[in-house]
Amino acid sequence: MGALAKTLPSGVGLIELSGPLLSEQELEGLRATARGFVDAGVQKLVIDLSGVTYLNSSAMAVLVSVHTTYSKRHWQLKLCGIKKNVHVVFAITNLDKVFTIEDTRVRAVEILKQQH
């Protein structure tokens, strides 16, 4: 898995993931990256899954944990770029109704920039 994390000039945090999210090492990297944004007080976060080819239940649990952390703080989290085969996992688990999912990173960032 590859991961890119940065804070955009707009103040929106971005985590870009690629490959299958399977190993505990990869998932711990995602956890630590998200924790870094929380610790830095980044209140708007986009997780770009456009490069992700597969998610297992452990990866879904990490995403739910990040969502819970952001929700409890009344912060905003959006997922974007989910491929059809990965979106099926969200639909089957009804997590597509829990997460706010945008088609593209540009759209997700634009919406977050406009929200206060």
MIVEX-18802 format. One record per residue: x, y, z of N, C-alpha, C in turn; residue number from 1; chain. Coordinates in Angstrom, 2 decimals, decimal comma. Atoms other than C-alpha are relative to their C-alpha. Layout:
<atoms>
atom n_c1->X; n_c2->Y; n_c3->Z; ca_c1->X; ca_c2->Y; ca_c3->Z; c_c1->X; c_c2->Y; c_c3->Z; zavex->NUM; rovo->A
...
</atoms>
This chain:
<atoms>
atom n_c1->0,84; n_c2->-1,17; n_c3->0,00; ca_c1->0,00; ca_c2->0,00; ca_c3->0,00; c_c1->0,88; c_c2->1,23; c_c3->0,00; zavex->1; rovo->A
atom n_c1->-0,65; n_c2->-1,28; n_c3->-0,06; ca_c1->1,14; ca_c2->3,47; ca_c3->-0,72; c_c1->-0,92; c_c2->0,98; c_c3->0,70; zavex->2; rovo->A
atom n_c1->0,81; n_c2->-1,01; n_c3->-0,68; ca_c1->0,00; ca_c2->6,40; ca_c3->1,37; c_c1->0,69; c_c2->1,35; c_c3->-0,12; zavex->3; rovo->A
atom n_c1->-0,48; n_c2->-1,36; n_c3->0,07; ca_c1->0,37; ca_c2->10,10; ca_c3->0,89; c_c1->-0,88; c_c2->0,80; c_c3->0,95; zavex->4; rovo->A
atom n_c1->0,76; n_c2->-0,82; n_c3->-0,94; ca_c1->-0,65; ca_c2->12,50; ca_c3->3,64; c_c1->0,54; c_c2->1,41; c_c3->-0,03; zavex->5; rovo->A
atom n_c1->-0,41; n_c2->-1,40; n_c3->-0,02; ca_c1->-0,61; ca_c2->16,26; ca_c3->3,53; c_c1->-1,19; c_c2->0,86; c_c3->0,40; zavex->6; rovo->A
atom n_c1->1,04; n_c2->-0,99; n_c3->-0,26; ca_c1->-2,54; ca_c2->19,31; ca_c3->4,61; c_c1->0,02; c_c2->0,97; c_c3->-1,17; zavex->7; rovo->A
atom n_c1->0,12; n_c2->-0,88; n_c3->1,15; ca_c1->-3,78; ca_c2->21,31; ca_c3->1,66; c_c1->0,01; c_c2->1,46; c_c3->0,45; zavex->8; rovo->A
atom n_c1->-0,01; n_c2->-1,42; n_c3->-0,37; ca_c1->-3,45; ca_c2->25,13; ca_c3->1,58; c_c1->-1,32; c_c2->0,48; c_c3->0,61; zavex->9; rovo->A
atom n_c1->1,31; n_c2->-0,36; n_c3->-0,54; ca_c1->-7,18; ca_c2->25,30; ca_c3->2,38; c_c1->-0,17; c_c2->-0,44; c_c3->1,45; zavex->10; rovo->A
atom n_c1->0,10; n_c2->0,51; n_c3->-1,36; ca_c1->-6,49; ca_c2->23,56; ca_c3->5,71; c_c1->-0,65; c_c2->-1,38; c_c3->0,08; zavex->11; rovo->A
atom n_c1->0,59; n_c2->1,34; n_c3->0,06; ca_c1->-8,16; ca_c2->20,32; ca_c3->4,59; c_c1->1,11; c_c2->-1,03; c_c3->-0,01; zavex->12; rovo->A
atom n_c1->-0,96; n_c2->1,09; n_c3->-0,01; ca_c1->-6,20; ca_c2->17,19; ca_c3->5,46; c_c1->-0,33; c_c2->-1,00; c_c3->-1,10; zavex->13; rovo->A
atom n_c1->0,20; n_c2->0,98; n_c3->1,07; ca_c1->-5,71; ca_c2->14,59; ca_c3->2,74; c_c1->0,85; c_c2->-1,22; c_c3->0,27; zavex->14; rovo->A
atom n_c1->-0,70; n_c2->1,29; n_c3->-0,03; ca_c1->-4,83; ca_c2->10,93; ca_c3->3,00; c_c1->-0,37; c_c2->-0,69; c_c3->-1,30; zavex->15; rovo->A
atom n_c1->0,21; n_c2->0,68; n_c3->1,28; ca_c1->-4,39; ca_c2->9,26; ca_c3->-0,38; c_c1->0,58; c_c2->-1,40; c_c3->0,13; zavex->16; rovo->A
atom n_c1->-0,41; n_c2->1,39; n_c3->-0,16; ca_c1->-4,24; ca_c2->5,46; ca_c3->-0,30; c_c1->0,01; c_c2->-0,71; c_c3->-1,34; zavex->17; rovo->A
atom n_c1->-0,02; n_c2->0,78; n_c3->1,23; ca_c1->-3,36; ca_c2->2,95; ca_c3->-2,99; c_c1->0,35; c_c2->-1,45; c_c3->0,31; zavex->18; rovo->A
atom n_c1->-0,25; n_c2->1,42; n_c3->-0,14; ca_c1->-3,22; ca_c2->-0,79; ca_c3->-3,44; c_c1->-1,02; c_c2->-0,66; c_c3->0,90; zavex->19; rovo->A
atom n_c1->0,92; n_c2->0,67; n_c3->-0,92; ca_c1->-4,97; ca_c2->-3,40; ca_c3->-1,32; c_c1->0,33; c_c2->0,38; c_c3->1,44; zavex->20; rovo->A
atom n_c1->-0,21; n_c2->-0,29; n_c3->-1,42; ca_c1->-5,45; ca_c2->-2,46; ca_c3->2,33; c_c1->-0,23; c_c2->-1,30; c_c3->0,77; zavex->21; rovo->A
atom n_c1->0,14; n_c2->1,33; n_c3->-0,59; ca_c1->-4,77; ca_c2->-5,81; ca_c3->3,94; c_c1->0,84; c_c2->-0,24; c_c3->1,25; zavex->22; rovo->A
atom n_c1->-0,88; n_c2->0,39; n_c3->-1,10; ca_c1->-1,78; ca_c2->-6,08; ca_c3->6,23; c_c1->-0,18; c_c2->0,89; c_c3->1,22; zavex->23; rovo->A
atom n_c1->0,09; n_c2->-0,77; n_c3->-1,25; ca_c1->-1,72; ca_c2->-4,96; ca_c3->9,83; c_c1->0,95; c_c2->1,19; c_c3->-0,04; zavex->24; rovo->A
atom n_c1->-0,96; n_c2->-1,10; n_c3->0,12; ca_c1->1,33; ca_c2->-2,83; ca_c3->9,04; c_c1->-0,60; c_c2->1,16; c_c3->-0,79; zavex->25; rovo->A
atom n_c1->0,65; n_c2->-1,04; n_c3->0,80; ca_c1->-0,58; ca_c2->-0,94; ca_c3->6,34; c_c1->-1,11; c_c2->0,70; c_c3->0,79; zavex->26; rovo->A
atom n_c1->1,12; n_c2->-0,57; n_c3->-0,76; ca_c1->-3,58; ca_c2->-0,46; ca_c3->8,59; c_c1->0,50; c_c2->0,83; c_c3->1,17; zavex->27; rovo->A
atom n_c1->-0,58; n_c2->-0,81; n_c3->-1,09; ca_c1->-1,41; ca_c2->0,76; ca_c3->11,46; c_c1->0,53; c_c2->1,32; c_c3->-0,56; zavex->28; rovo->A
atom n_c1->-0,45; n_c2->-1,24; n_c3->0,65; ca_c1->0,10; ca_c2->3,28; ca_c3->9,04; c_c1->-1,16; c_c2->0,96; c_c3->-0,22; zavex->29; rovo->A
atom n_c1->1,19; n_c2->-0,82; n_c3->0,19; ca_c1->-3,40; ca_c2->4,53; ca_c3->8,20; c_c1->-0,47; c_c2->0,58; c_c3->1,34; zavex->30; rovo->A
atom n_c1->0,40; n_c2->-0,46; n_c3->-1,35; ca_c1->-4,30; ca_c2->4,71; ca_c3->11,91; c_c1->0,90; c_c2->1,14; c_c3->0,47; zavex->31; rovo->A
atom n_c1->-0,98; n_c2->-0,99; n_c3->-0,47; ca_c1->-1,12; ca_c2->6,64; ca_c3->12,72; c_c1->-0,12; c_c2->1,30; c_c3->-0,79; zavex->32; rovo->A
atom n_c1->0,15; n_c2->-1,19; n_c3->0,83; ca_c1->-1,61; ca_c2->9,03; ca_c3->9,81; c_c1->-1,23; c_c2->0,79; c_c3->0,42; zavex->33; rovo->A
atom n_c1->1,24; n_c2->-0,67; n_c3->-0,42; ca_c1->-5,20; ca_c2->9,79; ca_c3->10,81; c_c1->0,17; c_c2->0,61; c_c3->1,39; zavex->34; rovo->A
atom n_c1->-0,25; n_c2->-0,51; n_c3->-1,36; ca_c1->-4,12; ca_c2->10,18; ca_c3->14,46; c_c1->0,82; c_c2->1,28; c_c3->-0,06; zavex->35; rovo->A
atom n_c1->-0,82; n_c2->-1,19; n_c3->0,17; ca_c1->-1,52; ca_c2->12,71; ca_c3->13,31; c_c1->-0,84; c_c2->1,22; c_c3->-0,37; zavex->36; rovo->A
atom n_c1->0,89; n_c2->-1,11; n_c3->0,36; ca_c1->-4,24; ca_c2->14,84; ca_c3->11,69; c_c1->-0,85; c_c2->0,43; c_c3->1,20; zavex->37; rovo->A
atom n_c1->0,80; n_c2->-0,32; n_c3->-1,19; ca_c1->-6,38; ca_c2->14,62; ca_c3->14,84; c_c1->0,86; c_c2->0,76; c_c3->1,01; zavex->38; rovo->A
atom n_c1->-0,89; n_c2->-0,65; n_c3->-0,96; ca_c1->-3,43; ca_c2->15,53; ca_c3->17,08; c_c1->0,37; c_c2->1,42; c_c3->-0,44; zavex->39; rovo->A
atom n_c1->-0,33; n_c2->-1,32; n_c3->0,52; ca_c1->-2,67; ca_c2->18,50; ca_c3->14,80; c_c1->-1,23; c_c2->0,92; c_c3->-0,05; zavex->40; rovo->A
atom n_c1->1,22; n_c2->-0,80; n_c3->0,00; ca_c1->-6,28; ca_c2->19,68; ca_c3->15,08; c_c1->-0,57; c_c2->0,28; c_c3->-1,37; zavex->41; rovo->A
atom n_c1->0,55; n_c2->-0,15; n_c3->1,36; ca_c1->-7,07; ca_c2->19,26; ca_c3->11,38; c_c1->-1,44; c_c2->-0,49; c_c3->0,03; zavex->42; rovo->A
atom n_c1->1,42; n_c2->0,30; n_c3->-0,22; ca_c1->-10,87; ca_c2->19,40; ca_c3->11,51; c_c1->-0,74; c_c2->-0,48; c_c3->-1,24; zavex->43; rovo->A
atom n_c1->0,61; n_c2->0,45; n_c3->1,24; ca_c1->-11,59; ca_c2->18,55; ca_c3->7,87; c_c1->0,98; c_c2->-0,94; c_c3->-0,69; zavex->44; rovo->A
atom n_c1->-0,88; n_c2->1,03; n_c3->0,54; ca_c1->-10,20; ca_c2->15,36; ca_c3->6,36; c_c1->-0,67; c_c2->-0,71; c_c3->-1,17; zavex->45; rovo->A
atom n_c1->0,43; n_c2->0,79; n_c3->1,15; ca_c1->-10,53; ca_c2->13,67; ca_c3->2,97; c_c1->0,90; c_c2->-1,23; c_c3->-0,07; zavex->46; rovo->A
atom n_c1->-0,75; n_c2->1,23; n_c3->0,24; ca_c1->-9,50; ca_c2->10,05; ca_c3->2,56; c_c1->-0,33; c_c2->-0,44; c_c3->-1,42; zavex->47; rovo->A
atom n_c1->0,16; n_c2->0,32; n_c3->1,42; ca_c1->-8,97; ca_c2->9,35; ca_c3->-1,14; c_c1->0,31; c_c2->-1,48; c_c3->-0,20; zavex->48; rovo->A
atom n_c1->-0,14; n_c2->1,44; n_c3->0,19; ca_c1->-9,54; ca_c2->5,68; ca_c3->-1,91; c_c1->0,07; c_c2->-0,37; c_c3->-1,48; zavex->49; rovo->A
atom n_c1->0,03; n_c2->0,27; n_c3->1,44; ca_c1->-9,27; ca_c2->6,01; ca_c3->-5,71; c_c1->1,06; c_c2->-1,01; c_c3->-0,43; zavex->50; rovo->A
atom n_c1->-1,04; n_c2->0,97; n_c3->0,35; ca_c1->-6,09; ca_c2->3,90; ca_c3->-5,74; c_c1->-0,12; c_c2->-1,31; c_c3->0,74; zavex->51; rovo->A
atom n_c1->0,17; n_c2->1,21; n_c3->-0,80; ca_c1->-7,42; ca_c2->1,23; ca_c3->-3,39; c_c1->-0,71; c_c2->-1,07; c_c3->-0,82; zavex->52; rovo->A
atom n_c1->0,55; n_c2->1,09; n_c3->0,80; ca_c1->-8,09; ca_c2->-2,11; ca_c3->-5,05; c_c1->-0,81; c_c2->-1,00; c_c3->0,83; zavex->53; rovo->A
atom n_c1->0,71; n_c2->0,95; n_c3->-0,85; ca_c1->-9,39; ca_c2->-4,09; ca_c3->-2,05; c_c1->0,04; c_c2->0,48; c_c3->1,44; zavex->54; rovo->A
atom n_c1->0,07; n_c2->-0,30; n_c3->-1,44; ca_c1->-10,54; ca_c2->-3,49; ca_c3->1,53; c_c1->-0,50; c_c2->-1,25; c_c3->0,71; zavex->55; rovo->A
atom n_c1->0,53; n_c2->1,08; n_c3->-0,80; ca_c1->-10,93; ca_c2->-6,19; ca_c3->4,14; c_c1->-0,73; c_c2->0,57; c_c3->1,22; zavex->56; rovo->A
atom n_c1->0,79; n_c2->-0,47; n_c3->-1,14; ca_c1->-12,98; ca_c2->-6,00; ca_c3->7,34; c_c1->0,86; c_c2->0,80; c_c3->0,97; zavex->57; rovo->A
atom n_c1->-0,89; n_c2->-0,76; n_c3->-0,89; ca_c1->-9,97; ca_c2->-4,76; ca_c3->9,32; c_c1->0,19; c_c2->1,42; c_c3->-0,51; zavex->58; rovo->A
atom n_c1->-0,13; n_c2->-1,33; n_c3->0,59; ca_c1->-9,53; ca_c2->-1,86; ca_c3->6,91; c_c1->-1,28; c_c2->0,80; c_c3->0,22; zavex->59; rovo->A
atom n_c1->1,28; n_c2->-0,68; n_c3->-0,24; ca_c1->-13,23; ca_c2->-1,03; ca_c3->7,21; c_c1->-0,08; c_c2->0,46; c_c3->1,45; zavex->60; rovo->A
atom n_c1->0,03; n_c2->-0,35; n_c3->-1,41; ca_c1->-12,86; ca_c2->-1,06; ca_c3->10,99; c_c1->0,86; c_c2->1,23; c_c3->0,29; zavex->61; rovo->A
atom n_c1->-0,85; n_c2->-1,18; n_c3->-0,18; ca_c1->-10,00; ca_c2->1,46; ca_c3->10,79; c_c1->-0,72; c_c2->1,24; c_c3->-0,51; zavex->62; rovo->A
atom n_c1->0,73; n_c2->-1,14; n_c3->0,54; ca_c1->-12,08; ca_c2->3,75; ca_c3->8,57; c_c1->-1,15; c_c2->0,41; c_c3->0,92; zavex->63; rovo->A
atom n_c1->1,09; n_c2->-0,30; n_c3->-0,95; ca_c1->-15,02; ca_c2->3,47; ca_c3->10,98; c_c1->0,55; c_c2->0,69; c_c3->1,24; zavex->64; rovo->A
atom n_c1->-0,63; n_c2->-0,62; n_c3->-1,17; ca_c1->-12,69; ca_c2->4,33; ca_c3->13,86; c_c1->0,34; c_c2->1,46; c_c3->-0,26; zavex->65; rovo->A
atom n_c1->-0,33; n_c2->-1,39; n_c3->0,36; ca_c1->-11,45; ca_c2->7,46; ca_c3->12,06; c_c1->-1,29; c_c2->0,82; c_c3->-0,07; zavex->66; rovo->A
atom n_c1->1,30; n_c2->-0,68; n_c3->0,10; ca_c1->-15,07; ca_c2->8,39; ca_c3->11,27; c_c1->-0,54; c_c2->0,32; c_c3->1,39; zavex->67; rovo->A
atom n_c1->0,49; n_c2->-0,20; n_c3->-1,37; ca_c1->-16,04; ca_c2->7,95; ca_c3->14,93; c_c1->0,76; c_c2->1,11; c_c3->0,70; zavex->68; rovo->A
atom n_c1->-0,83; n_c2->-1,03; n_c3->-0,62; ca_c1->-13,13; ca_c2->10,09; ca_c3->16,11; c_c1->-0,40; c_c2->1,38; c_c3->-0,51; zavex->69; rovo->A
atom n_c1->0,37; n_c2->-1,30; n_c3->0,58; ca_c1->-14,07; ca_c2->12,89; ca_c3->13,72; c_c1->-1,43; c_c2->0,40; c_c3->0,41; zavex->70; rovo->A
atom n_c1->1,40; n_c2->-0,29; n_c3->-0,35; ca_c1->-17,81; ca_c2->12,63; ca_c3->14,47; c_c1->-0,12; c_c2->0,47; c_c3->1,45; zavex->71; rovo->A
atom n_c1->0,07; n_c2->-0,38; n_c3->-1,43; ca_c1->-17,30; ca_c2->12,82; ca_c3->18,25; c_c1->0,47; c_c2->1,43; c_c3->0,23; zavex->72; rovo->A
atom n_c1->-0,53; n_c2->-1,36; n_c3->-0,13; ca_c1->-15,39; ca_c2->16,07; ca_c3->17,77; c_c1->-0,80; c_c2->1,01; c_c3->-0,82; zavex->73; rovo->A
atom n_c1->0,79; n_c2->-0,83; n_c3->0,91; ca_c1->-18,02; ca_c2->17,41; ca_c3->15,33; c_c1->0,87; c_c2->0,57; c_c3->-1,12; zavex->74; rovo->A
atom n_c1->-0,86; n_c2->-0,34; n_c3->1,12; ca_c1->-15,30; ca_c2->17,53; ca_c3->12,68; c_c1->-0,56; c_c2->-0,69; c_c3->-1,23; zavex->75; rovo->A
atom n_c1->0,55; n_c2->0,51; n_c3->1,25; ca_c1->-15,80; ca_c2->16,57; ca_c3->9,05; c_c1->0,99; c_c2->-0,92; c_c3->-0,71; zavex->76; rovo->A
atom n_c1->-0,78; n_c2->1,00; n_c3->0,72; ca_c1->-14,58; ca_c2->13,53; ca_c3->7,16; c_c1->-0,77; c_c2->-0,39; c_c3->-1,26; zavex->77; rovo->A
atom n_c1->0,60; n_c2->0,47; n_c3->1,25; ca_c1->-15,25; ca_c2->12,60; ca_c3->3,55; c_c1->0,92; c_c2->-1,04; c_c3->-0,62; zavex->78; rovo->A
atom n_c1->-0,72; n_c2->0,98; n_c3->0,80; ca_c1->-14,22; ca_c2->9,57; ca_c3->1,55; c_c1->-0,26; c_c2->0,36; c_c3->-1,46; zavex->79; rovo->A
atom n_c1->0,22; n_c2->-0,28; n_c3->1,42; ca_c1->-13,76; ca_c2->9,87; ca_c3->-2,19; c_c1->0,71; c_c2->-1,02; c_c3->-0,87; zavex->80; rovo->A
atom n_c1->-0,67; n_c2->0,80; n_c3->1,02; ca_c1->-12,82; ca_c2->8,02; ca_c3->-5,34; c_c1->-0,12; c_c2->-1,50; c_c3->0,17; zavex->81; rovo->A
atom n_c1->0,12; n_c2->1,44; n_c3->-0,28; ca_c1->-14,14; ca_c2->4,63; ca_c3->-4,29; c_c1->-0,39; c_c2->-0,74; c_c3->-1,28; zavex->82; rovo->A
atom n_c1->0,27; n_c2->0,82; n_c3->1,18; ca_c1->-13,98; ca_c2->2,09; ca_c3->-7,12; c_c1->-1,26; c_c2->-0,85; c_c3->0,25; zavex->83; rovo->A
atom n_c1->1,25; n_c2->0,77; n_c3->-0,11; ca_c1->-17,12; ca_c2->0,06; ca_c3->-7,86; c_c1->0,16; c_c2->-1,27; c_c3->0,83; zavex->84; rovo->A
atom n_c1->-0,19; n_c2->1,26; n_c3->-0,73; ca_c1->-15,68; ca_c2->-3,20; ca_c3->-6,53; c_c1->0,22; c_c2->0,23; c_c3->1,49; zavex->85; rovo->A
atom n_c1->-0,20; n_c2->-0,33; n_c3->-1,41; ca_c1->-14,69; ca_c2->-1,51; ca_c3->-3,26; c_c1->-1,30; c_c2->0,58; c_c3->0,58; zavex->86; rovo->A
atom n_c1->1,25; n_c2->-0,60; n_c3->-0,46; ca_c1->-17,98; ca_c2->0,42; ca_c3->-3,03; c_c1->-1,01; c_c2->-1,08; c_c3->0,40; zavex->87; rovo->A
atom n_c1->0,89; n_c2->1,10; n_c3->-0,34; ca_c1->-19,81; ca_c2->-2,92; ca_c3->-2,93; c_c1->0,13; c_c2->-0,35; c_c3->1,48; zavex->88; rovo->A
atom n_c1->-0,23; n_c2->0,31; n_c3->-1,42; ca_c1->-18,23; ca_c2->-3,56; ca_c3->0,49; c_c1->-0,72; c_c2->1,03; c_c3->0,87; zavex->89; rovo->A
atom n_c1->0,69; n_c2->-1,05; n_c3->-0,75; ca_c1->-19,58; ca_c2->-0,22; ca_c3->1,74; c_c1->-1,52; c_c2->-0,22; c_c3->-0,06; zavex->90; rovo->A
atom n_c1->1,44; n_c2->0,19; n_c3->0,17; ca_c1->-23,04; ca_c2->-1,00; ca_c3->0,33; c_c1->-0,51; c_c2->-1,21; c_c3->0,79; zavex->91; rovo->A
atom n_c1->0,41; n_c2->1,22; n_c3->-0,70; ca_c1->-23,24; ca_c2->-4,53; ca_c3->1,75; c_c1->-0,05; c_c2->0,22; c_c3->1,51; zavex->92; rovo->A
atom n_c1->-0,07; n_c2->-0,25; n_c3->-1,45; ca_c1->-22,28; ca_c2->-3,29; ca_c3->5,22; c_c1->-0,82; c_c2->1,21; c_c3->0,43; zavex->93; rovo->A
atom n_c1->0,77; n_c2->-1,23; n_c3->-0,24; ca_c1->-24,52; ca_c2->-0,20; ca_c3->4,92; c_c1->0,86; c_c2->1,17; c_c3->0,46; zavex->94; rovo->A
atom n_c1->-0,88; n_c2->-1,10; n_c3->-0,39; ca_c1->-21,48; ca_c2->1,95; ca_c3->5,64; c_c1->-0,04; c_c2->1,13; c_c3->-1,01; zavex->95; rovo->A
atom n_c1->0,17; n_c2->-1,09; n_c3->0,96; ca_c1->-22,27; ca_c2->3,90; ca_c3->2,49; c_c1->-1,03; c_c2->1,02; c_c3->0,51; zavex->96; rovo->A
atom n_c1->0,96; n_c2->-0,92; n_c3->-0,63; ca_c1->-25,03; ca_c2->5,45; ca_c3->4,65; c_c1->0,61; c_c2->0,71; c_c3->1,21; zavex->97; rovo->A
atom n_c1->-0,69; n_c2->-0,59; n_c3->-1,15; ca_c1->-22,59; ca_c2->6,25; ca_c3->7,47; c_c1->1,00; c_c2->1,05; c_c3->-0,46; zavex->98; rovo->A
atom n_c1->-1,02; n_c2->-0,90; n_c3->0,52; ca_c1->-19,78; ca_c2->7,84; ca_c3->5,49; c_c1->-0,59; c_c2->0,96; c_c3->-1,03; zavex->99; rovo->A
atom n_c1->0,30; n_c2->-0,90; n_c3->1,10; ca_c1->-20,10; ca_c2->10,88; ca_c3->3,28; c_c1->1,02; c_c2->-0,30; c_c3->-1,09; zavex->100; rovo->A
atom n_c1->-0,87; n_c2->0,45; n_c3->1,08; ca_c1->-18,71; ca_c2->9,70; ca_c3->-0,04; c_c1->-0,22; c_c2->0,89; c_c3->-1,22; zavex->101; rovo->A
atom n_c1->0,04; n_c2->-0,82; n_c3->1,21; ca_c1->-17,89; ca_c2->11,95; ca_c3->-2,98; c_c1->0,72; c_c2->-0,75; c_c3->-1,12; zavex->102; rovo->A
atom n_c1->-0,61; n_c2->0,69; n_c3->1,15; ca_c1->-16,94; ca_c2->10,83; ca_c3->-6,48; c_c1->1,48; c_c2->0,33; c_c3->-0,16; zavex->103; rovo->A
atom n_c1->-1,37; n_c2->-0,42; n_c3->0,26; ca_c1->-13,74; ca_c2->12,86; ca_c3->-6,70; c_c1->0,59; c_c2->0,75; c_c3->1,19; zavex->104; rovo->A
atom n_c1->-0,71; n_c2->-0,75; n_c3->-1,04; ca_c1->-11,13; ca_c2->14,38; ca_c3->-4,43; c_c1->-0,30; c_c2->1,49; c_c3->-0,12; zavex->105; rovo->A
atom n_c1->0,26; n_c2->-1,43; n_c3->0,22; ca_c1->-11,70; ca_c2->17,80; ca_c3->-5,99; c_c1->-1,35; c_c2->0,38; c_c3->0,60; zavex->106; rovo->A
atom n_c1->1,35; n_c2->-0,27; n_c3->-0,53; ca_c1->-15,41; ca_c2->17,64; ca_c3->-5,12; c_c1->0,00; c_c2->-0,06; c_c3->1,53; zavex->107; rovo->A
atom n_c1->-0,03; n_c2->0,15; n_c3->-1,46; ca_c1->-14,75; ca_c2->16,44; ca_c3->-1,56; c_c1->0,68; c_c2->1,20; c_c3->0,66; zavex->108; rovo->A
atom n_c1->-0,75; n_c2->-1,14; n_c3->-0,56; ca_c1->-12,20; ca_c2->19,19; ca_c3->-0,89; c_c1->-0,82; c_c2->1,29; c_c3->-0,15; zavex->109; rovo->A
atom n_c1->0,81; n_c2->-1,21; n_c3->0,23; ca_c1->-14,44; ca_c2->21,88; ca_c3->-2,44; c_c1->-1,13; c_c2->0,11; c_c3->1,02; zavex->110; rovo->A
atom n_c1->1,11; n_c2->-0,01; n_c3->-0,95; ca_c1->-17,38; ca_c2->20,91; ca_c3->-0,23; c_c1->0,51; c_c2->0,33; c_c3->1,40; zavex->111; rovo->A
atom n_c1->-0,54; n_c2->-0,26; n_c3->-1,33; ca_c1->-15,23; ca_c2->20,89; ca_c3->2,90; c_c1->0,48; c_c2->1,44; c_c3->0,14; zavex->112; rovo->A
atom n_c1->-0,48; n_c2->-1,38; n_c3->-0,05; ca_c1->-13,70; ca_c2->24,26; ca_c3->2,05; c_c1->-1,16; c_c2->0,97; c_c3->0,22; zavex->113; rovo->A
atom n_c1->1,15; n_c2->-0,88; n_c3->-0,11; ca_c1->-17,19; ca_c2->25,77; ca_c3->1,84; c_c1->-0,71; c_c2->-0,12; c_c3->1,34; zavex->114; rovo->A
atom n_c1->0,67; n_c2->0,22; n_c3->-1,27; ca_c1->-18,38; ca_c2->24,31; ca_c3->5,15; c_c1->0,79; c_c2->0,59; c_c3->1,15; zavex->115; rovo->A
atom n_c1->-0,66; n_c2->-0,60; n_c3->-1,16; ca_c1->-17,65; ca_c2->25,97; ca_c3->8,46; c_c1->-0,12; c_c2->-0,88; c_c3->1,20; zavex->116; rovo->A
</atoms>
